[in-house]
Amino acid sequence: MGCERKLSVASLKKSLDERFWEKVVKTEGGCWNWTASTRHKGYGAFVYEKNGVVVQGRAHRYSWELHCGDIPDGMFVLHRCDNPACVNPEHLFLGTNQDNVNDMMRKGRHGAGGSKCGSNGKWKRGKDHWNCRIPDDTDVLIKNDRSLGMSYGLLSKKYGVAISHVYKICTGKIRKEVGNGV
């Protein structure tokens, strides 16, 4: 079986900057959006060579290096605009891991319970979450069956969810807005 992915001679002759810019679209809002492949949480993926080493990096970090110079060790490239696809250096700034955490907390982007995530409408919880597999009424049934003495293992099999998930529902560690923990 041979390789199915074919590189064109033209693509091999493109400069690194040409490869980068052909994947960027400048918007009216000021963001320069990365339109090629993305990594975790929507950050642009860009593979390039730096000092003889292939870097499987993020597009916004490459943009910083292209426009502003090297990123010091231990530093992060953060977004003022909160758009992970944005590579506009005017929307980027350097910070430490703690700066990144503080920025996330200040802007309500963290997923911890009791955060602003639900109130700003960006990150939904419970049945409104994009990855929800069980509706709220099933949570009530799980809690009711548990109060009648059914084991976590049997509840897991009955409702088709992991034992750990059943336990967290029953003890109120997750989905607190549905009924009371048993």
C-alpha positions as a Markdown table, in Angstrom:
| # | Residue | x | y | z |
|---|---|---|---|---|
| 1 | Met | 0.0 | 0.0 | 0.0 |
| 2 | Gly | 1.5 | 3.3 | -1.0 |
| 3 | Cys | 1.2 | 6.8 | 0.4 |
| 4 | Glu | -2.1 | 8.4 | -0.5 |
| 5 | Arg | -1.1 | 12.0 | 0.4 |
| 6 | Lys | 0.8 | 13.7 | -2.5 |
| 7 | Leu | 2.7 | 16.9 | -2.1 |
| 8 | Ser | 2.8 | 19.1 | -5.1 |
| 9 | Val | 6.1 | 20.6 | -6.3 |
| 10 | Ala | 4.6 | 24.0 | -6.0 |
| 11 | Ser | 3.7 | 23.6 | -2.4 |
| 12 | Leu | 7.3 | 22.6 | -1.6 |
| 13 | Lys | 8.6 | 25.8 | -3.2 |
| 14 | Lys | 6.4 | 28.1 | -1.1 |
| 15 | Ser | 8.2 | 30.1 | 1.6 |
| 16 | Leu | 7.2 | 29.7 | 5.2 |
| 17 | Asp | 5.6 | 33.2 | 5.2 |
| 18 | Glu | 3.6 | 32.3 | 2.0 |
| 19 | Arg | 2.3 | 29.1 | 3.7 |
| 20 | Phe | 1.3 | 31.1 | 6.7 |
| 21 | Trp | -0.4 | 34.0 | 5.0 |
| 22 | Glu | -2.5 | 31.9 | 2.6 |
| 23 | Lys | -4.3 | 30.5 | 5.7 |
| 24 | Val | -5.2 | 33.9 | 7.2 |
| 25 | Val | -8.3 | 36.0 | 6.6 |
| 26 | Lys | -8.4 | 39.5 | 8.0 |
| 27 | Thr | -11.9 | 40.4 | 9.4 |
| 28 | Glu | -13.6 | 43.8 | 9.8 |
| 29 | Gly | -13.5 | 43.3 | 13.6 |
| 30 | Gly | -9.7 | 43.3 | 13.5 |
| 31 | Cys | -9.1 | 39.6 | 14.0 |
| 32 | Trp | -6.9 | 37.8 | 11.6 |
| 33 | Asn | -8.5 | 34.4 | 11.6 |
| 34 | Trp | -6.6 | 31.2 | 10.9 |
| 35 | Thr | -8.6 | 29.2 | 8.4 |
| 36 | Ala | -6.5 | 26.0 | 8.2 |
| 37 | Ser | -6.5 | 23.1 | 10.6 |
| 38 | Thr | -6.9 | 23.8 | 14.3 |
| 39 | Arg | -5.8 | 22.1 | 17.5 |
| 40 | His | -7.5 | 21.8 | 20.9 |
| 41 | Lys | -10.0 | 24.6 | 21.6 |
| 42 | Gly | -9.7 | 26.2 | 18.2 |
| 43 | Tyr | -6.1 | 27.3 | 18.2 |
| 44 | Gly | -4.6 | 27.3 | 14.7 |
| 45 | Ala | -2.2 | 24.5 | 13.9 |
| 46 | Phe | 0.9 | 25.4 | 11.9 |
| 47 | Val | 3.9 | 23.1 | 11.3 |
| 48 | Tyr | 7.2 | 24.8 | 10.5 |
| 49 | Glu | 10.9 | 24.4 | 10.9 |
| 50 | Lys | 12.9 | 26.5 | 13.4 |
| 51 | Asn | 16.6 | 26.1 | 13.9 |
| 52 | Gly | 16.6 | 22.8 | 12.0 |
| 53 | Val | 13.8 | 21.4 | 14.2 |
| 54 | Val | 10.2 | 20.7 | 13.0 |
| 55 | Val | 7.8 | 22.5 | 15.3 |
| 56 | Gln | 4.2 | 21.4 | 15.4 |
| 57 | Gly | 3.1 | 24.6 | 16.8 |
| 58 | Arg | 0.2 | 27.0 | 17.1 |
| 59 | Ala | -0.4 | 29.6 | 14.5 |
| 60 | His | -0.7 | 32.5 | 16.9 |
| 61 | Arg | 2.7 | 31.7 | 18.4 |
| 62 | Tyr | 4.2 | 31.7 | 14.9 |
| 63 | Ser | 2.6 | 35.0 | 14.2 |
| 64 | Trp | 4.1 | 36.5 | 17.3 |
| 65 | Glu | 7.5 | 35.3 | 16.3 |
| 66 | Leu | 7.0 | 36.5 | 12.8 |
| 67 | His | 6.0 | 40.0 | 13.9 |
| 68 | Cys | 7.5 | 40.5 | 17.3 |
| 69 | Gly | 10.5 | 38.1 | 17.7 |
| 70 | Asp | 11.2 | 35.1 | 19.8 |
| 71 | Ile | 9.0 | 34.0 | 22.7 |
| 72 | Pro | 11.1 | 33.8 | 25.9 |
| 73 | Asp | 11.2 | 30.4 | 27.6 |
| 74 | Gly | 8.2 | 29.8 | 29.9 |
| 75 | Met | 6.1 | 32.6 | 28.3 |
| 76 | Phe | 2.7 | 32.1 | 26.8 |
| 77 | Val | 1.2 | 34.1 | 23.9 |
| 78 | Leu | -2.3 | 35.3 | 25.1 |
| 79 | His | -5.2 | 36.7 | 23.2 |
| 80 | Arg | -6.8 | 40.1 | 24.1 |
| 81 | Cys | -9.7 | 39.3 | 21.8 |
| 82 | Asp | -10.4 | 35.8 | 23.2 |
| 83 | Asn | -10.5 | 34.4 | 19.7 |
| 84 | Pro | -8.2 | 31.4 | 19.6 |
| 85 | Ala | -8.2 | 31.4 | 15.8 |
| 86 | Cys | -6.8 | 35.0 | 15.8 |
| 87 | Val | -3.2 | 35.6 | 14.7 |
| 88 | Asn | -3.2 | 39.4 | 14.7 |
| 89 | Pro | -0.1 | 40.4 | 16.7 |
| 90 | Glu | -2.0 | 43.6 | 17.9 |
| 91 | His | -4.5 | 41.2 | 19.6 |
| 92 | Leu | -1.7 | 39.1 | 21.2 |
| 93 | Phe | 0.5 | 39.7 | 24.3 |
| 94 | Leu | 3.1 | 37.7 | 26.2 |
| 95 | Gly | 2.4 | 36.5 | 29.7 |
| 96 | Thr | 3.3 | 33.8 | 32.2 |
| 97 | Asn | 1.1 | 30.8 | 33.0 |
| 98 | Gln | -0.3 | 32.7 | 36.0 |
| 99 | Asp | -1.1 | 35.7 | 33.7 |
| 100 | Asn | -3.0 | 33.3 | 31.5 |
| 101 | Val | -4.9 | 31.9 | 34.4 |
| 102 | Asn | -5.7 | 35.4 | 35.7 |
| 103 | Asp | -6.9 | 36.5 | 32.3 |
| 104 | Met | -9.1 | 33.4 | 32.0 |
| 105 | Met | -10.6 | 34.0 | 35.4 |
| 106 | Arg | -11.1 | 37.7 | 34.9 |
| 107 | Lys | -12.9 | 37.1 | 31.6 |
| 108 | Gly | -15.1 | 34.3 | 33.0 |
| 109 | Arg | -13.7 | 31.6 | 30.6 |
| 110 | His | -13.0 | 29.0 | 33.2 |
| 111 | Gly | -15.2 | 25.9 | 33.6 |
| 112 | Ala | -15.3 | 25.6 | 37.4 |
| 113 | Gly | -18.6 | 25.4 | 39.0 |
| 114 | Gly | -20.0 | 28.7 | 40.1 |
| 115 | Ser | -18.1 | 30.6 | 37.4 |
| 116 | Lys | -19.5 | 33.1 | 35.1 |
| 117 | Cys | -19.5 | 30.5 | 32.3 |
| 118 | Gly | -23.2 | 29.9 | 32.5 |
| 119 | Ser | -24.2 | 33.5 | 32.9 |
| 120 | Asn | -22.3 | 34.8 | 29.9 |
| 121 | Gly | -24.0 | 32.2 | 27.7 |
| 122 | Lys | -20.8 | 31.1 | 26.1 |
| 123 | Trp | -20.3 | 27.8 | 28.0 |
| 124 | Lys | -23.6 | 25.9 | 28.7 |
| 125 | Arg | -24.1 | 23.5 | 31.6 |
| 126 | Gly | -26.3 | 20.4 | 32.1 |
| 127 | Lys | -28.7 | 19.5 | 29.3 |
| 128 | Asp | -27.7 | 22.6 | 27.4 |
| 129 | His | -24.0 | 21.6 | 27.2 |
| 130 | Trp | -22.9 | 20.5 | 23.7 |
| 131 | Asn | -21.7 | 17.1 | 25.0 |
| 132 | Cys | -24.7 | 16.3 | 27.3 |
| 133 | Arg | -25.8 | 12.7 | 26.8 |
| 134 | Ile | -28.5 | 12.4 | 29.4 |
| 135 | Pro | -31.4 | 14.8 | 29.8 |
| 136 | Asp | -32.3 | 16.4 | 33.1 |
| 137 | Asp | -35.3 | 14.1 | 33.7 |
| 138 | Thr | -32.9 | 11.1 | 33.6 |
| 139 | Asp | -30.8 | 12.8 | 36.4 |
| 140 | Val | -34.0 | 12.8 | 38.5 |
| 141 | Leu | -34.7 | 9.2 | 37.8 |
| 142 | Ile | -31.1 | 8.2 | 38.7 |
| 143 | Lys | -31.3 | 10.1 | 42.0 |
| 144 | Asn | -34.7 | 8.5 | 42.7 |
| 145 | Asp | -33.5 | 5.0 | 42.0 |
| 146 | Arg | -30.4 | 5.6 | 44.2 |
| 147 | Ser | -32.7 | 6.8 | 47.0 |
| 148 | Leu | -34.5 | 3.4 | 46.7 |
| 149 | Gly | -31.2 | 1.6 | 47.2 |
| 150 | Met | -30.1 | 0.8 | 43.7 |
| 151 | Ser | -26.3 | 0.5 | 43.5 |
| 152 | Tyr | -24.1 | 2.8 | 41.4 |
| 153 | Gly | -23.2 | -0.2 | 39.2 |
| 154 | Leu | -26.8 | -1.1 | 38.5 |
| 155 | Leu | -27.6 | 2.5 | 37.8 |
| 156 | Ser | -24.7 | 2.7 | 35.4 |
| 157 | Lys | -26.0 | -0.3 | 33.5 |
| 158 | Lys | -29.6 | 0.9 | 33.5 |
| 159 | Tyr | -29.0 | 4.4 | 32.2 |
| 160 | Gly | -25.9 | 3.7 | 30.1 |
| 161 | Val | -23.5 | 6.1 | 31.8 |
| 162 | Ala | -20.2 | 5.6 | 33.7 |
| 163 | Ile | -20.4 | 4.6 | 37.4 |
| 164 | Ser | -18.3 | 7.7 | 38.2 |
| 165 | His | -20.8 | 9.9 | 36.4 |
| 166 | Val | -23.7 | 8.3 | 38.3 |
| 167 | Tyr | -21.9 | 8.8 | 41.6 |
| 168 | Lys | -21.3 | 12.5 | 40.8 |
| 169 | Ile | -24.9 | 13.0 | 39.9 |
| 170 | Cys | -26.2 | 11.3 | 43.0 |
| 171 | Thr | -23.8 | 13.2 | 45.3 |
| 172 | Gly | -24.5 | 16.6 | 43.7 |
| 173 | Lys | -20.9 | 17.0 | 42.5 |
| 174 | Ile | -22.3 | 17.7 | 39.0 |
| 175 | Arg | -25.7 | 18.7 | 37.6 |
| 176 | Lys | -26.5 | 20.4 | 40.9 |
| 177 | Glu | -29.3 | 22.3 | 39.3 |
| 178 | Val | -31.4 | 19.1 | 38.9 |
| 179 | Gly | -32.9 | 17.9 | 42.2 |
| 180 | Asn | -31.0 | 17.3 | 45.4 |
| 181 | Gly | -28.0 | 15.0 | 46.0 |
| 182 | Val | -29.0 | 11.8 | 47.7 |
